[in-house]
């Protein structure tokens, strides 16, 4: 009898525990959907609507860069390749997400035309760094050509091709990649030179170069964004050399630029010797802080960019990259996180004669918080039971962003959190270093991750192949998807050779007899259909 009672009690306890587990899981799911809804509404109403179509420059082309706190065009309207390219990327992604809003698509097209016809140097190739509002090159404080800016051009061109299918954008992206390969890539020590003359000659440091200047150094920021742009390019143009450079940059960022603590070394000599002032006096260190500090925002951003690159390369079970990415976020949470109200601080430093890290800038810029949201949620899903409680920190950061960063009256995010910099309430909303890219990407990724779609598109049907002397023309019936159909990956003998958002594709080389061509549809979240029935040329 006693044994029977024990069994009943155990059975009852199991049912109750199961009920509470189910209730907890449902509550967690509801929380995710609630935040996803908040983020999507904020993305549209507080970010996209203030910027577009207002920023589309209908007079000179491209995008207006500078706006006051209440979104009136500011006095200075110079243009920079970084900002222009980021707006092309943002409008391309917005056109994919919201195809019913026509000015995203037309804005992306106009931005692309400005890149192609104005910012691209028709004499020497590559993109000018800085121009006046009409597009006439200006020197400013920049090198004539910079790998950083050219990487964002590459990023934008790949994204615009992915959205539009405009092959002239893909061709310019290929031309730009080849220009970087010829002028900026370092065949000896790997990576890319950042600063170049107009003709693409890398600029070297000299005895007269100020010690505080970045000129002639390689750096983490250029490297991580080349990693990012090569990832974007590889998804639409899976060329073997692009794959090789993408692998090269991932390993450089992961294994050389990231140090043992989990933070990034900011600057290097061309042979990758770190630029460090740690053995200098505190005064000298602080004078050179632009070259040598812990940048928590870049650390959390890089964790995501590495994992995105690994995924694009198809590295299955890439525990090495995941481990480094986790270490970077854990270090930022341990050393650069505001436990009181949330948010990542801007700068820290490990002084030689002081224990631990010293926060040397406790401000919280907008882009670091955006990247923090993205990476915290990514790691929360990878490590749901981790003691760092990533999802709780993600919620805390989202509360911080809504309270201290988003301008609920005029829209967009302030340049920095008002808890630390209340003067930003009336500072510029837009300028050559601030557009929509960081926060828009973070909100896209978070809303998609919070409300995941695991349904693949339908398999492409009725694939047809017409072969001429020097190319093959493919066509098929359009697939459908439960959310957003992104486009199609093209395969030749099982190897991915291209992408198109259209239901047709031109293979720009001779297709040999018996080679099998097939197509898979892919949606916005990356779900891929099965293969179409293959076709071949007999």
HUZIJO-V233500 format. One record per run of one state. SS is the DSSP state (helix for helix, strand for strand, loop for the rest). FROM is the first residue (numbers start at 1). LEN is the number of residues. If there is no record, write none. Layout:
ss=SS from=FROM len=LEN
ss=SS from=FROM len=LEN
This chain:
ss=loop from=1 len=1
ss=helix from=2 len=50
ss=loop from=52 len=4
ss=strand from=56 len=1
ss=loop from=57 len=6
ss=strand from=63 len=1
ss=loop from=64 len=3
ss=strand from=67 len=1
ss=loop from=68 len=5
ss=strand from=73 len=1
ss=loop from=74 len=5
ss=strand from=79 len=2
ss=helix from=81 len=17
ss=loop from=98 len=4
ss=helix from=102 len=18
ss=strand from=120 len=1
ss=loop from=121 len=6
ss=strand from=127 len=1
ss=loop from=128 len=2
ss=strand from=130 len=2
ss=loop from=132 len=5
ss=strand from=137 len=1
ss=loop from=138 len=7
ss=strand from=145 len=2
ss=helix from=147 len=18
ss=loop from=165 len=2
ss=helix from=167 len=17
ss=loop from=184 len=1
ss=strand from=185 len=1
ss=loop from=186 len=6
ss=strand from=192 len=1
ss=loop from=193 len=2
ss=strand from=195 len=2
ss=loop from=197 len=5
ss=strand from=202 len=1
ss=loop from=203 len=15
ss=strand from=218 len=2
ss=helix from=220 len=17
ss=loop from=237 len=3
ss=helix from=240 len=18
ss=strand from=258 len=1
ss=loop from=259 len=5
ss=strand from=264 len=1
ss=loop from=265 len=2
ss=strand from=267 len=2
ss=loop from=269 len=5
ss=strand from=274 len=1
ss=loop from=275 len=7
ss=helix from=282 len=6
ss=loop from=288 len=6
ss=strand from=294 len=1
ss=loop from=295 len=1
ss=helix from=296 len=18
ss=loop from=314 len=5
ss=helix from=319 len=18
ss=strand from=337 len=1
ss=loop from=338 len=6
ss=strand from=344 len=1
ss=loop from=345 len=2
ss=strand from=347 len=3
ss=loop from=350 len=8
ss=strand from=358 len=4
ss=loop from=362 len=3
ss=strand from=365 len=1
ss=helix from=366 len=17
ss=loop from=383 len=7
ss=helix from=390 len=16
ss=strand from=406 len=1
ss=loop from=407 len=6
ss=strand from=413 len=1
ss=loop from=414 len=2
ss=strand from=416 len=1
ss=loop from=417 len=5
ss=helix from=422 len=5
ss=loop from=427 len=3
ss=strand from=430 len=2
ss=loop from=432 len=2
ss=strand from=434 len=1
ss=loop from=435 len=2
ss=helix from=437 len=14
ss=loop from=451 len=10
ss=strand from=461 len=7
ss=loop from=468 len=4
ss=strand from=472 len=6
ss=loop from=478 len=7
ss=strand from=485 len=8
ss=loop from=493 len=2
ss=strand from=495 len=6
ss=loop from=501 len=3
ss=strand from=504 len=4
ss=loop from=508 len=8
ss=strand from=516 len=8
ss=loop from=524 len=4
ss=strand from=528 len=1
ss=loop from=529 len=6
ss=strand from=535 len=2
ss=loop from=537 len=2
